[in-house]
Amino acid sequence: MLQEKLEIVKQRFDEVSDLIIQPEIISDQKRYVALNREYKDLSALMEKRKEYLGLLDNKAEAQSLLSEEKDPEMLNMAKEELDSAVNGLADLEEEIRFMLIPKDPEDTKNVMMELRAGTGGDEASIFAGDLYRMYTKYCESKGWKVSVVDMSEGTSGGFKEIIVEISGENVYGTLKFESGVHRVQRVPQTETQGRVHTSAATVMVLPEAEEFDIELDMSEVRIERTTSTGPGGQSVNTTYSAIKLHHEPTGMIVSCQDQKSSHKNLEKALKVLRSRLYDLELAKKQAADSEKRKSMVSSGDRSAKIRTYNYPQGRVTDHRIGLTLYDLQNIINGDIQKLVDEMLLHQNTEKLKFSESDL
C-alpha cells in the first residue's frame, strides 16, 4: 500500500519537474511559486522513497540468504541484516506516512502577528510585552526576522497592542497554533498586597498575503495620513508619515507609524490589511473543513483560551492537548519548541487518522 502511494508521488514529482521549466508556468507567478513549493516537498519524499526501496531490497536479500544459506556465520549475518532492515522499515514507514499527509499550502508563508492586551488592565499590557519578547527570542533562535509594524505602549510597560511581521522559513506552519487567548496567573508588579491575579492577552497569527493571493480594490480603501505619536524624535512627530487605512467593505482599520517614510508605512499597512482579509477567507475555509474533522485543533478560533502561564507553580498548560510543562522560566524566555512540536504532532496524528479513514 505504501509502495503504491510512493509510486503515485514519483509520478507527480516527474510531472512537477517538467512543469516548472515550462515558459507559460514561469510567467504565471502564482502557479510557479505553488509548484516550486510542491517540488521542494516532493523532493524530500523522493529521498525517503529511495531509502525505503533500498531497505526493501536489503530485507529481500537477507530473507533469500536465510532460506538458502547453510553456513552458520553467513546465517548470523543474514539474520542481523534482516533485523536491521525490518526495524529501519518500521521507523521509515511511520515517517513517510506523516510526510504523505497533505500540507497546508499556507504553512510556508511569512506571518503578521498581532498581540493585544486583554482583561487585567496594566498587568495585561505587561503580559502582552512578555509574550512579544518570548516570540521575538524564539524567532531569533530560528534565524527569522522580526519587524515591528505598529505598536501602542501600555501605561506601566508592555503593549496595549503590537503588530509584527515575521519572515523566514515555514513561519506560519510553525506558529499558526499560537493564535488564541493566552492567560497569565501571577502577582502583578503593580500589586502591593501580593495576591495572584489572572490577566490575558490575545495573539493572532495571520499568514502574510502576497499581492497575487488577494486582489485589493484600492477604491475601497481610504488612506489617512497623520503625524506620528510617541517617541521617535522631531522629524517623526512633525511630518505626515503615519498611515491609517480604512477598508470600507469590512470596516477594518489598520495603522502604521513605525517607519519615518510615509511610503514605507503605507506598504506595511497594506501588508497587514491584505493579511487580515486573506485570513477572513481562510477562516471560512477552516470552518468548512472543521465540519469534516471535528476532532482537529483549529488555528482559526481567536476567542479560545489556549494556554495558561502560572508563575507561582512555574508551569505552562496548553488546554487544547492537556499538556503541562514545569518549565515556565525557559518558555517565557523563548524556548517554546516543545509546545510547538507537541501541537504539530497532535494535529498530524489527527490528520493521519482522518486521511486513513478516508481511504
N, C-alpha and C positions, 0 to 999 in steps of 0.2 A: 504493500500500500504506500509506504513512504517512498520507495523507489519510483513508483508511478508518479507521485507528486513531484519528485525531483526531476523527472523527465519532462514534465509539463513546464517546470521552472526553466529548464535548459532551452526548451523551445522558445519560451518568452524572452530569455536572455539573448538568444540569437536574433530574434525579431527586433528587440530594442537596440541591439548593437548595430543593426543595419539601418534602423530608422534615424538614429541620432546623427548620421552623416549625410542624410538627405537634405538638399538645399531648402526645400519647402518647409521642412521641420525646423531647421536652423532659423529661418526667417519668422517663424511663429514662436515668439519669446515664451509665452505661457506654456505651450506644449513642450518646447525644448527643455525648459527648466524642469518640468514634471518628469520627462523621460530620462533626464540626467540623474535625477534623484532615484528613479526606479532602477537605472543601470547600476548605480552605486550599491543599492540594497541587494540586487540580484547577483552582483559580483561576489559579495560576501557569501551568499548561498552557494554559488558555484564552487568556491573554495571548500566549503563544508561537504558538498556533493563529491568532490574529488577525494577528500579524506574518507568519506563514508564508503565509496566504492572500493578504495584501497583496503579498508578493513574487511569488507565482504570477501574480497579476493584472498586475504590472509586467512580468514576463517575457513573458506572452502579448501584452501591448500592444506591447512592443518588437519581438517576432517579427512581429506583424502589420504594424507600420510598415516593417520591413526588407523585407517581401515586396511592399509596395505603393508605398512612397515612392521618388521619383526624385531629389529634391533632395539633393546631397552633404552639405550641412550637417545636414539632418534625419537622413540615414542615419548620420552620425557620432554624433549624439546618441542615436539608437536603439541603435546598437552599444554605446555606453557604458552605456546603461540596461540592456541585456541582460546585459553582463558583470557589472555591479553586482548584478543580481538573481540570476544564476547563482551567483556567489561567496557572496552572502548566504544563498542557499538551502542550499548545501553546509554552511556553518557551522551554520546553524539546524537542519538535519536531524539533524546529529550531536548537538547539544544536546538536541533533543526526544527522540531515541532513548534517551539516558541518563535523561531525565525520565520516560519511559514505563516504566522498569524498576520493577517492583513494590517499594514501600518497605516496610522493616521497621516494623511498627506500634510497635515499642518505641523507635525512634530519637528520638522527641520527648520521651521521659521524662527526668526527673532521674536522678542516679545515686548509689549508695553506692560509694565507692572504698575498698578495703581494701589497705593496703600492709604487708607483713611482711618483716622481715629473714630472709634465708635462710642459706646456708653462708657462713662468713667471719667469725664472731664479732662483735667490736666494729665492725669495718670494714663489715660487712653492715648493722648498725644505722645507722651514719653514712650509708651509701649510701641506705638507705630514707628517711632525713631529706632527703637531696639530691633524691630523686625527689619527695617530698612538696612541697618548695619549688618544684621545676620545674613540677609540675602546678598548684600554687597561683598561680604567676606567669602561667602560660598561661591559667588560668581568669579571672584579673583582667583580662588583655588582651581576653578575650571578653565581659567585663561580667557574668560568672557569679558567684554567691555560693557561698563555701566555708565550711562549718560543721563543726567537729570534733565527732564523736560520742563517740569513746573513744580513749585512747592509752596506750601503755606505753613509757616512755623507755628508751633504751639506756644502758649504764653509762658510755660515753665519748662520749655525744652521739647525736643521731638518735633513731630509734624502733625498738623491737623489733616494735611493731605500732601502726598508727594507722588509724582509720576516719573518713572524712569524707563529708559529704553535699554534693553539688554540684548547684545548681539554676540553671536558665537555659533558653535556647532550644536545642533539638536536642542536648542534652548527651550522651545515650547514643549517638546516631548518630555523634557526633564522637569519643568516647573509647573506644568498645567494643573497638577493636583494640589497646588498651594492655594488655589482660589477658594475663598470662603471666609468665615469668621474665625479669627484666632483670639483665644481668651487667655488672660493672664491673672494669676492669683498670687498676690504678694502685698507686703506692707509698702505703701507708696512713699516716695521720697518726701512728699508734701504732708504726710500724716504724722502727727505728734503723739498720738495715742498708741501706736504700734499694732493697730488692728489690720488683719488681712483684708484687702479689698479685691473685688473682681472687676476687671476692665476688659475692653475688647477693641480690636481693630479689624478692619476688613481688607482683605487682599484680593485684587483682581489681576489675573494673568491673561492678557489678550494676545493672540498671535498677530504679529505685525503684518498688516496687509500691504502687499505690493500694489503698485498702481494698476497692474493688469488683473488683480484679484477683485477689485471693486471699482466700478465707474462712479466717480463723484461728480455730480452736476453742480458746478460752481455757481450757477444762477440760484441755487437753493441755499447757498452759504453766505451769510452776512459777516463781513470782516470788520472788526472794530479795533482801531489802533489807539493805544493809550501809553502814558509814561509808566515805566516800571515802578513798583513799590518795593520797600525793604532795602537791604544792604546792596551795595554794588557801585558806589561812587557817583559823582555828579553826572557824568555822561549818561549813565543808565537811567537816572531819575528825571533827566531833562529832555531826552529825545523820545519820540513816539515809537519806541521799538517793541513794546509789549503788544501781543496779539490776543484777541478774543474772537473765537469763531462761534457763530450761532447757526446751527443746522435747522432750518425752518421745518422740514417734514417731521423730524423726531423730537425737536426741542432740545437737542443736545447742545451743551456749551463747553467749549474747550479753550483753555488759556495756556499761553506760553510766554514767559518773560525771562527765561534763563540766559538767552544769548543777547549780545549787545546790538546785533543787527536785526532789523525788522524782517528782512527776507528769511534769515535762518530761523527766527521764531515762527514765522508763517509755515515754513517747511516742516518743522517739528510738530506744530499744532495740527497740520493736515495729516501727518502720520498717525497721530493719536485718534483723530476723527475717523479716518479710514479704518483703523484697527477696531474701534468701537462698533462701527457699522458692520464690519465683517464679522465681529463677534456675535452681533444680533442674529445674523444669518446662520452662523454655526450653532447658536443656542437652539434655534428652531430645528435644525438637523439632529442635534443631540437629543432633543425631546422626542423626536420621531424614533430615533434609534433606541432610546431607553425603554420605549414601549415593548420593543422586541427583547431587550436584555435587562430585565427587571433587577437582576442581582448586581449589575455592574455599577461601579462608582462613577458618578457624573462629575465632570470638571466644570459644569455649567451653573451649578446652584450656588449663587453668591450669598444666600442668607443662611446656609447651613453652618452650624458650629462644627468646625472640623478638628480643632486641636486646642488643648489646654496646656499652658506652661505654669506649673505650680512651683513657686520658689521655696516655700517652707519645706517641702518634701523633695525638692531637687529633681522633679520628674516632669516629663513631657508625655502627654497621651494623645494619640491620634484616634478619635472616636469612630472613624469610618471603618477601621480594621481592627480596633481593640488592641492597638499596640501601645505599650507603656515602656519608656526608657528612662532610667535613673541617671541621666547624663545631661541635665539641663544646662550647666555652665558651658560645656563644649558646643552644645546645639545652638545656644543663643549667640555663641561666638562664630557661628558659620558652619559647623560640622553637621549638616543636615542630610548627608548622603545616605545614612541608614534609613531615615524616614522616606526619602525619595525612592530608594531601592525596594523597600517593603511595599510601598504603594504600587509601584510598577509591577512587582511580582504578583500582587493580588489581582491587579487589573488584567495582566496577561493570562493568569490562571483561569479567570472568569471567561476571557475571550476564547481560550483554548477549549473550555467546556462547551461554549456556545458553538464554535466552529465545528467541533467533532460531532455534536448532536445534530448539526445541520447536514452532515454527510449522508 
